[in-house]
Amino acid sequence: MLFFSWLWVIATAIACSIWAKDIAKLKGQKDTQWMVWGFIFGPIALLALTAYPDLEDRRHQRDTASELSLIKDNVSELCRNS
């Protein structure tokens, strides 16, 4: 019985480490680091990872904002020239 308990703990740790790696890669975080945290802390690491910001989304928002500010600047120049 004790063997199956330890087997369950190790299987859960491996599953959490794989999920943490995949989620970290999607969020633009360091996937190897989160894989280790997922193995050590299990579901707690997954919960902590969900609280981290999505760096890919932030990069996209920053690029979009810079494009919009360029468009806004061009519109203001056109209005001044008219």
The first five atom37 places (N, CA, C, CB, O) and aatype in JSON, in Angstrom:
{
  "aatype": [12, 10, 13, 13, 15, 17, 10, 17, 19, 9, 0, 16, 0, 9, 0, 4, 15, 9, 17, 0, 11, 3, 9, 0, 11, 10, 11, 7, 5, 11, 3, 16, 5, 17, 12, 19, 17, 7, 13, 9, 13, 7, 14, 9, 0, 10, 10, 0, 10, 16, 0, 18, 14, 3, 10, 6, 3, 1, 1, 8, 5, 1, 3, 16, 0, 15, 6, 10, 15, 10, 9, 11, 3, 2, 19, 15, 6, 10, 4, 1, 2, 15],
  "atom_mask": [
    [1, 1, 1, 1, 1],
    [1, 1, 1, 1, 1],
    [1, 1, 1, 1, 1],
    [1, 1, 1, 1, 1],
    [1, 1, 1, 1, 1],
    [1, 1, 1, 1, 1],
    [1, 1, 1, 1, 1],
    [1, 1, 1, 1, 1],
    [1, 1, 1, 1, 1],
    [1, 1, 1, 1, 1],
    [1, 1, 1, 1, 1],
    [1, 1, 1, 1, 1],
    [1, 1, 1, 1, 1],
    [1, 1, 1, 1, 1],
    [1, 1, 1, 1, 1],
    [1, 1, 1, 1, 1],
    [1, 1, 1, 1, 1],
    [1, 1, 1, 1, 1],
    [1, 1, 1, 1, 1],
    [1, 1, 1, 1, 1],
    [1, 1, 1, 1, 1],
    [1, 1, 1, 1, 1],
    [1, 1, 1, 1, 1],
    [1, 1, 1, 1, 1],
    [1, 1, 1, 1, 1],
    [1, 1, 1, 1, 1],
    [1, 1, 1, 1, 1],
    [1, 1, 1, 0, 1],
    [1, 1, 1, 1, 1],
    [1, 1, 1, 1, 1],
    [1, 1, 1, 1, 1],
    [1, 1, 1, 1, 1],
    [1, 1, 1, 1, 1],
    [1, 1, 1, 1, 1],
    [1, 1, 1, 1, 1],
    [1, 1, 1, 1, 1],
    [1, 1, 1, 1, 1],
    [1, 1, 1, 0, 1],
    [1, 1, 1, 1, 1],
    [1, 1, 1, 1, 1],
    [1, 1, 1, 1, 1],
    [1, 1, 1, 0, 1],
    [1, 1, 1, 1, 1],
    [1, 1, 1, 1, 1],
    [1, 1, 1, 1, 1],
    [1, 1, 1, 1, 1],
    [1, 1, 1, 1, 1],
    [1, 1, 1, 1, 1],
    [1, 1, 1, 1, 1],
    [1, 1, 1, 1, 1],
    [1, 1, 1, 1, 1],
    [1, 1, 1, 1, 1],
    [1, 1, 1, 1, 1],
    [1, 1, 1, 1, 1],
    [1, 1, 1, 1, 1],
    [1, 1, 1, 1, 1],
    [1, 1, 1, 1, 1],
    [1, 1, 1, 1, 1],
    [1, 1, 1, 1, 1],
    [1, 1, 1, 1, 1],
    [1, 1, 1, 1, 1],
    [1, 1, 1, 1, 1],
    [1, 1, 1, 1, 1],
    [1, 1, 1, 1, 1],
    [1, 1, 1, 1, 1],
    [1, 1, 1, 1, 1],
    [1, 1, 1, 1, 1],
    [1, 1, 1, 1, 1],
    [1, 1, 1, 1, 1],
    [1, 1, 1, 1, 1],
    [1, 1, 1, 1, 1],
    [1, 1, 1, 1, 1],
    [1, 1, 1, 1, 1],
    [1, 1, 1, 1, 1],
    [1, 1, 1, 1, 1],
    [1, 1, 1, 1, 1],
    [1, 1, 1, 1, 1],
    [1, 1, 1, 1, 1],
    [1, 1, 1, 1, 1],
    [1, 1, 1, 1, 1],
    [1, 1, 1, 1, 1],
    [1, 1, 1, 1, 1]
  ],
  "atom_positions": [
    [[0.82, -1.19, 0.0], [0.0, 0.0, 0.0], [0.87, 1.26, 0.0], [-0.93, 0.0, 1.2], [0.56, 2.24, -0.68]],
    [[1.94, 1.22, 0.77], [2.84, 2.36, 0.84], [3.52, 2.6, -0.51], [3.89, 2.14, 1.93], [3.77, 3.74, -0.89]],
    [[3.81, 1.5, -1.22], [4.42, 1.61, -2.54], [3.53, 2.39, -3.49], [4.71, 0.22, -3.11], [4.01, 3.26, -4.22]],
    [[2.24, 2.1, -3.49], [1.31, 2.77, -4.39], [1.13, 4.25, -4.02], [-0.03, 2.07, -4.38], [0.9, 5.08, -4.9]],
    [[1.24, 4.55, -2.76], [1.16, 5.95, -2.33], [2.34, 6.74, -2.88], [1.12, 6.06, -0.8], [2.16, 7.84, -3.41]],
    [[3.53, 6.19, -2.75], [4.71, 6.87, -3.29], [4.67, 6.92, -4.81], [5.98, 6.16, -2.84], [5.1, 7.91, -5.41]],
    [[4.16, 5.89, -5.43], [4.03, 5.89, -6.89], [3.08, 6.99, -7.33], [3.53, 4.51, -7.39], [3.32, 7.65, -8.34]],
    [[2.0, 7.19, -6.59], [1.04, 8.25, -6.89], [1.68, 9.63, -6.73], [-0.2, 8.12, -5.98], [1.45, 10.52, -7.55]],
    [[2.47, 9.81, -5.69], [3.14, 11.09, -5.44], [4.12, 11.4, -6.56], [3.87, 11.07, -4.08], [4.17, 12.53, -7.05]],
    [[4.9, 10.42, -6.97], [5.88, 10.63, -8.04], [5.19, 10.88, -9.37], [6.83, 9.42, -8.15], [5.63, 11.73, -10.14]],
    [[4.12, 10.16, -9.67], [3.38, 10.37, -10.92], [2.76, 11.76, -10.96], [2.29, 9.3, -11.07], [2.76, 12.42, -12.0]],
    [[2.24, 12.22, -9.82], [1.67, 13.56, -9.75], [2.75, 14.62, -9.93], [0.96, 13.76, -8.41], [2.53, 15.63, -10.6]],
    [[3.91, 14.4, -9.35], [5.02, 15.35, -9.48], [5.49, 15.45, -10.92], [6.19, 14.95, -8.56], [5.76, 16.54, -11.42]],
    [[5.58, 14.32, -11.59], [6.0, 14.32, -13.0], [4.95, 15.01, -13.87], [6.24, 12.88, -13.5], [5.29, 15.79, -14.75]],
    [[3.68, 14.71, -13.63], [2.62, 15.35, -14.41], [2.6, 16.86, -14.19], [1.25, 14.75, -14.04], [2.46, 17.63, -15.15]],
    [[2.75, 17.29, -12.95], [2.76, 18.74, -12.66], [3.97, 19.42, -13.29], [2.77, 18.98, -11.15], [3.87, 20.56, -13.76]],
    [[5.11, 18.73, -13.32], [6.29, 19.34, -13.93], [6.11, 19.5, -15.43], [7.53, 18.49, -13.64], [6.54, 20.51, -16.0]],
    [[5.49, 18.53, -16.07], [5.24, 18.64, -17.52], [4.23, 19.74, -17.81], [4.73, 17.28, -18.09], [4.42, 20.53, -18.74]],
    [[3.17, 19.81, -17.04], [2.16, 20.86, -17.23], [2.75, 22.24, -16.97], [0.95, 20.63, -16.32], [2.46, 23.19, -17.69]],
    [[3.58, 22.34, -15.93], [4.2, 23.63, -15.61], [5.12, 24.07, -16.74], [4.99, 23.54, -14.29], [5.16, 25.26, -17.09]],
    [[5.85, 23.14, -17.32], [6.74, 23.47, -18.45], [5.93, 23.98, -19.64], [7.57, 22.24, -18.86], [6.3, 24.98, -20.25]],
    [[4.84, 23.3, -19.96], [4.0, 23.72, -21.1], [3.36, 25.08, -20.86], [2.92, 22.67, -21.37], [3.34, 25.92, -21.76]],
    [[2.83, 25.31, -19.68], [2.18, 26.58, -19.37], [3.21, 27.71, -19.37], [1.46, 26.51, -18.01], [2.94, 28.81, -19.87]],
    [[4.39, 27.45, -18.8], [5.44, 28.48, -18.77], [5.89, 28.84, -20.18], [6.64, 28.0, -17.94], [6.14, 30.01, -20.47]],
    [[5.98, 27.85, -21.04], [6.38, 28.12, -22.44], [5.32, 28.98, -23.13], [6.59, 26.8, -23.21], [5.67, 29.89, -23.89]],
    [[4.05, 28.71, -22.89], [2.98, 29.5, -23.48], [2.98, 30.93, -22.96], [1.63, 28.86, -23.21], [2.62, 31.86, -23.69]],
    [[3.37, 31.12, -21.71], [3.37, 32.45, -21.11], [4.66, 33.2, -21.35], [3.12, 32.34, -19.64], [4.77, 34.37, -20.96]],
    [[5.66, 32.56, -21.97], [6.92, 33.23, -22.24], [7.86, 33.25, -21.05], [0.0, 0.0, 0.0], [8.8, 34.03, -21.02]],
    [[7.61, 32.4, -20.07], [8.48, 32.29, -18.89], [9.55, 31.23, -19.15], [7.64, 31.94, -17.61], [9.53, 30.56, -20.18]],
    [[10.48, 31.09, -18.21], [11.54, 30.09, -18.32], [10.95, 28.71, -18.04], [12.72, 30.4, -17.34], [10.61, 28.39, -16.9]],
    [[10.84, 27.89, -19.09], [10.13, 26.62, -18.95], [10.9, 25.59, -18.12], [9.85, 26.06, -20.31], [10.28, 24.82, -17.4]],
    [[12.23, 25.56, -18.22], [12.99, 24.59, -17.44], [12.9, 24.88, -15.95], [14.46, 24.58, -17.9], [12.78, 23.97, -15.12]],
    [[12.97, 26.15, -15.61], [12.86, 26.55, -14.21], [11.5, 26.14, -13.64], [13.06, 28.07, -14.05], [11.42, 25.61, -12.54]],
    [[10.45, 26.39, -14.39], [9.11, 26.05, -13.92], [8.88, 24.54, -13.91], [8.07, 26.73, -14.77], [8.05, 24.04, -13.15]],
    [[9.6, 23.81, -14.75], [9.5, 22.36, -14.72], [10.04, 21.82, -13.39], [10.27, 21.73, -15.92], [9.47, 20.91, -12.8]],
    [[11.15, 22.4, -12.94], [11.71, 21.99, -11.65], [10.77, 22.37, -10.51], [13.1, 22.63, -11.44], [10.52, 21.57, -9.6]],
    [[10.25, 23.61, -10.56], [9.31, 24.03, -9.51], [8.07, 23.14, -9.51], [8.9, 25.51, -9.71], [7.54, 22.8, -8.45]],
    [[7.61, 22.76, -10.69], [6.44, 21.89, -10.78], [6.7, 20.52, -10.18], [0.0, 0.0, 0.0], [5.81, 19.92, -9.58]],
    [[7.92, 20.0, -10.35], [8.24, 18.7, -9.78], [8.34, 18.78, -8.26], [9.55, 18.18, -10.36], [7.88, 17.88, -7.55]],
    [[8.94, 19.87, -7.76], [9.15, 19.99, -6.32], [7.84, 20.32, -5.59], [10.2, 21.07, -6.03], [7.51, 19.69, -4.58]],
    [[7.11, 21.32, -6.1], [5.93, 21.81, -5.37], [4.6, 21.3, -5.93], [5.93, 23.3, -5.39], [3.56, 21.5, -5.29]],
    [[4.61, 20.67, -7.08], [3.4, 20.07, -7.64], [2.32, 21.09, -7.98], [0.0, 0.0, 0.0], [2.6, 22.08, -8.65]],
    [[1.09, 20.85, -7.53], [-0.04, 21.72, -7.87], [0.13, 23.16, -7.37], [-1.31, 21.14, -7.31], [-0.43, 24.09, -7.94]],
    [[0.91, 23.34, -6.3], [1.13, 24.7, -5.8], [1.91, 25.52, -6.83], [1.9, 24.67, -4.45], [1.64, 26.71, -7.0]],
    [[2.86, 24.89, -7.51], [3.61, 25.58, -8.56], [2.7, 25.94, -9.73], [4.78, 24.72, -9.05], [2.86, 26.99, -10.35]],
    [[1.76, 25.06, -10.04], [0.82, 25.37, -11.13], [-0.05, 26.58, -10.77], [-0.08, 24.15, -11.43], [-0.32, 27.43, -11.62]],
    [[-0.49, 26.65, -9.53], [-1.28, 27.8, -9.09], [-0.44, 29.08, -9.13], [-1.83, 27.57, -7.68], [-0.94, 30.13, -9.53]],
    [[0.81, 28.99, -8.71], [1.68, 30.17, -8.75], [1.93, 30.61, -10.18], [3.01, 29.87, -8.05], [2.0, 31.81, -10.46]],
    [[2.06, 29.67, -11.08], [2.31, 30.0, -12.49], [1.12, 30.69, -13.13], [2.66, 28.73, -13.27], [1.29, 31.53, -14.02]],
    [[-0.07, 30.34, -12.7], [-1.25, 31.02, -13.27], [-1.31, 32.48, -12.83], [-2.53, 30.29, -12.84], [-1.94, 33.29, -13.5]],
    [[-0.66, 32.81, -11.73], [-0.66, 34.2, -11.26], [0.39, 35.04, -11.98], [-0.41, 34.25, -9.76], [0.33, 36.27, -11.94]],
    [[1.36, 34.4, -12.62], [2.39, 35.14, -13.33], [1.83, 35.76, -14.61], [3.58, 34.22, -13.67], [0.91, 35.2, -15.22]],
    [[2.37, 36.92, -15.01], [1.85, 37.57, -16.22], [2.24, 36.81, -17.48], [2.35, 39.0, -16.3], [3.24, 36.09, -17.52]],
    [[1.44, 37.0, -18.49], [1.71, 36.41, -19.79], [2.63, 37.36, -20.55], [0.39, 36.13, -20.58], [2.18, 38.38, -21.06]],
    [[3.93, 37.03, -20.64], [4.9, 37.92, -21.27], [4.67, 38.05, -22.77], [6.31, 37.42, -21.01], [4.92, 39.1, -23.35]],
    [[4.19, 36.97, -23.4], [3.9, 37.03, -24.83], [2.77, 38.02, -25.1], [3.54, 35.64, -25.37], [2.82, 38.79, -26.06]],
    [[1.75, 38.0, -24.25], [0.62, 38.91, -24.41], [1.06, 40.35, -24.16], [-0.52, 38.54, -23.46], [0.64, 41.26, -24.87]],
    [[1.9, 40.55, -23.17], [2.4, 41.91, -22.89], [3.24, 42.43, -24.05], [3.23, 41.93, -21.6], [3.13, 43.6, -24.41]],
    [[4.07, 41.56, -24.63], [4.89, 41.97, -25.77], [3.98, 42.38, -26.94], [5.85, 40.83, -26.21], [4.23, 43.38, -27.61]],
    [[2.93, 41.59, -27.17], [1.99, 41.91, -28.24], [1.27, 43.23, -27.96], [0.97, 40.78, -28.42], [1.1, 44.05, -28.87]],
    [[0.86, 43.45, -26.72], [0.19, 44.71, -26.36], [1.13, 45.9, -26.54], [-0.31, 44.65, -24.92], [0.71, 46.96, -27.01]],
    [[2.4, 45.73, -26.16], [3.36, 46.81, -26.29], [3.6, 47.14, -27.76], [4.69, 46.44, -25.6], [3.67, 48.31, -28.13]],
    [[3.72, 46.11, -28.62], [3.9, 46.34, -30.05], [2.69, 47.02, -30.66], [4.18, 45.03, -30.76], [2.83, 47.92, -31.48]],
    [[1.51, 46.58, -30.26], [0.29, 47.19, -30.77], [0.18, 48.63, -30.33], [-0.93, 46.4, -30.31], [-0.23, 49.49, -31.12]],
    [[0.52, 48.91, -29.09], [0.46, 50.29, -28.6], [1.45, 51.17, -29.33], [0.74, 50.33, -27.09], [1.15, 52.33, -29.62]],
    [[2.63, 50.65, -29.62], [3.6, 51.47, -30.35], [3.13, 51.72, -31.77], [4.98, 50.79, -30.37], [3.33, 52.81, -32.31]],
    [[2.51, 50.73, -32.4], [1.96, 50.94, -33.74], [0.85, 51.97, -33.72], [1.44, 49.62, -34.32], [0.77, 52.82, -34.61]],
    [[-0.01, 51.91, -32.73], [-1.11, 52.87, -32.63], [-0.59, 54.28, -32.36], [-2.08, 52.45, -31.54], [-1.16, 55.25, -32.86]],
    [[0.47, 54.4, -31.58], [1.01, 55.73, -31.33], [1.65, 56.28, -32.59], [2.03, 55.71, -30.19], [1.61, 57.49, -32.82]],
    [[2.23, 55.43, -33.43], [2.8, 55.9, -34.7], [1.69, 56.37, -35.63], [3.63, 54.78, -35.38], [1.82, 57.39, -36.29]],
    [[0.61, 55.63, -35.66], [-0.52, 56.03, -36.5], [-1.09, 57.35, -35.99], [-1.61, 54.94, -36.51], [-1.43, 58.23, -36.78]],
    [[-1.19, 57.48, -34.69], [-1.72, 58.71, -34.1], [-0.82, 59.89, -34.44], [-1.86, 58.56, -32.58], [-1.32, 60.97, -34.76]],
    [[0.51, 59.69, -34.38], [1.43, 60.76, -34.73], [1.29, 61.15, -36.2], [2.87, 60.34, -34.43], [1.35, 62.34, -36.53]],
    [[1.12, 60.18, -37.08], [0.97, 60.48, -38.5], [-0.33, 61.25, -38.76], [0.98, 59.18, -39.33], [-0.36, 62.15, -39.6]],
    [[-1.39, 60.92, -38.04], [-2.65, 61.63, -38.2], [-2.5, 63.07, -37.74], [-3.78, 60.92, -37.42], [-3.02, 63.99, -38.39]],
    [[-1.81, 63.29, -36.64], [-1.63, 64.66, -36.16], [-0.77, 65.48, -37.13], [-0.98, 64.65, -34.77], [-1.01, 66.67, -37.3]],
    [[0.22, 64.84, -37.76], [1.01, 65.56, -38.77], [0.15, 65.92, -39.96], [2.21, 64.71, -39.23], [0.27, 67.02, -40.49]],
    [[-0.71, 65.01, -40.4], [-1.57, 65.3, -41.54], [-2.53, 66.44, -41.22], [-2.36, 64.04, -41.95], [-2.82, 67.27, -42.08]],
    [[-3.02, 66.48, -40.0], [-3.95, 67.55, -39.6], [-3.23, 68.89, -39.58], [-4.56, 67.25, -38.22], [-3.82, 69.91, -39.94]],
    [[-1.97, 68.93, -39.17], [-1.22, 70.18, -39.13], [-0.89, 70.67, -40.53], [0.07, 70.0, -38.32], [-0.86, 71.88, -40.77]],
    [[-0.63, 69.74, -41.46], [-0.25, 70.13, -42.82], [-1.46, 70.62, -43.62], [0.41, 68.94, -43.55], [-1.29, 71.35, -44.59]],
    [[-2.64, 70.24, -43.24], [-3.84, 70.61, -44.02], [-4.26, 72.02, -43.81], [-4.98, 69.73, -43.68], [-5.24, 72.47, -44.4]]
  ]
}
